[in-house]
Structures are given as structure tokens and as C-alpha cells.
Amino acid sequence: MEITTTARHRPRTEYVSRIVEAGTAACRLYGPTKANVADIARLLGKSPASIYRIFSSKGVIWDAIAGNFLQNTLRVPALAVSERRDAASCLEEAALGHHRRMSETRDRDRQMFSLVVLAAEGSWPSFMQYLHELEADVGKLIRAGVASGEFAPRNVDVAASCFCASVISLWDPRLIGAPSKEHMSAHALVSFAVAGLCNHPAVATMSI
């Protein structure tokens, strides 16, 4: 029964993937505000009605496109703490990695970056899930650092939320590259945030 159910659902799952792929292509061709469901249908060689049988609205389709892009292009896999990798360096590398991906997308894939900005402005489920998973990854690293004695004991969930809030200007597409009166490098900001978690933050150094 399980095999039969899986086989029955496979065509739908594959069509969803094809719609998202075609939607991504349409966004890159026409921009997320000008592309429409008819464009996606034309790229697929299908009718708009066949797409609406899978997705209830254009908004749901665009959210799926944004979610796929956020997960598969922008999200940096969580780093594992090990004997050769301490929690602080993993956290710093992960935070800067997310910022680097977002900055590169802004410069090299502007149409998809515009879609991500729309997702952030509208608090789309895909973007909120992206932020939730970032915070969960941060929490795992903080928990590992507390367990090893590298970070001071604390409420990990609160610490993760505070850390993410302190570096949100590096991750939120609406804030990437925004002009600032005081210039501070991404590395300096992340180093400062990580130092606040350490057992002995006073010994941490930061260069601006």
C-alpha cells in the first residue's frame, strides 16, 4: 500500500517541481513583479488551469519559488562542531557565509534577489521559515558551545534570538548594502556578536 501511494503521488510531486523550476525561469526572464502564471504555463507547455489545480493562487506559487530558492541557493548548511572546529568559529563562519550568499545573489542574480526582497517585505511563509531555520542552526551551535564550556551558560533559545537580531542587517535582503553612517565590516559585527556569547568576552578582540 505504501509503495502504491508513493507511486500515485510521484507525478504530482514532479509537476510541483517543474512548476517551481519554470516559475524561477520566468522570474529571471521578466522579473517577479511582471512574470505571471501564463508565462510559467507557456514555459511548461501547459495551461494555466493545470497549474492552478496544484497551486491555489499566484501568491502561493511565488512563495514556493522563493522558498525553493532560499533553501537551495541561499541557505548555508550548518557546520558541525568537532575537535578541529570550535563553536565560535563555526558560528562566525556560518553567519558570514549567509551574508556572503545574500550579497552575491544581490550582485549576480538580481531578479531572484528582488523576489527574496518581496518575500521579506511581505513576511511570506517561505522567508519566515528561512529565518526560523537560521535561528535553529544558531541555537545548535550555541548549545554545543555551552556544553563544551566555550560559551557561558544561558537560555539557548533567547541567546539564539538575540544573536540573530544583532546580525540581521547581514541576512535581511532589505538591509543588505543599505547605506550606513558608520561603516562596520560584516566580520567586525559578527565577531562582536560571537564574543558576547563567550565565557570571557573581554579577551575577544574586534577590529573595525
Buried (B, 14 or more C-beta within 10 A) or exposed (E): EEEEEEEEEEEEEEBBEBBBBBBBBBBBEEBBEEBBBEBBBBBBEBEBEEBBEBBEEBEBBBBBBBBBBBEEBBBBEBBEBEEEEBBBBBBBBBBBBBBEBBBEBBEEBEBBBBBBBBBBEBEBBBBEBBBEBBBEBBBBBBBBBBEEEBBBEBEBEEBBBBBBEBBEBBBBBEEBEEEEEEEEEBBEBBBBBBBBBBEEEEEBEBEE
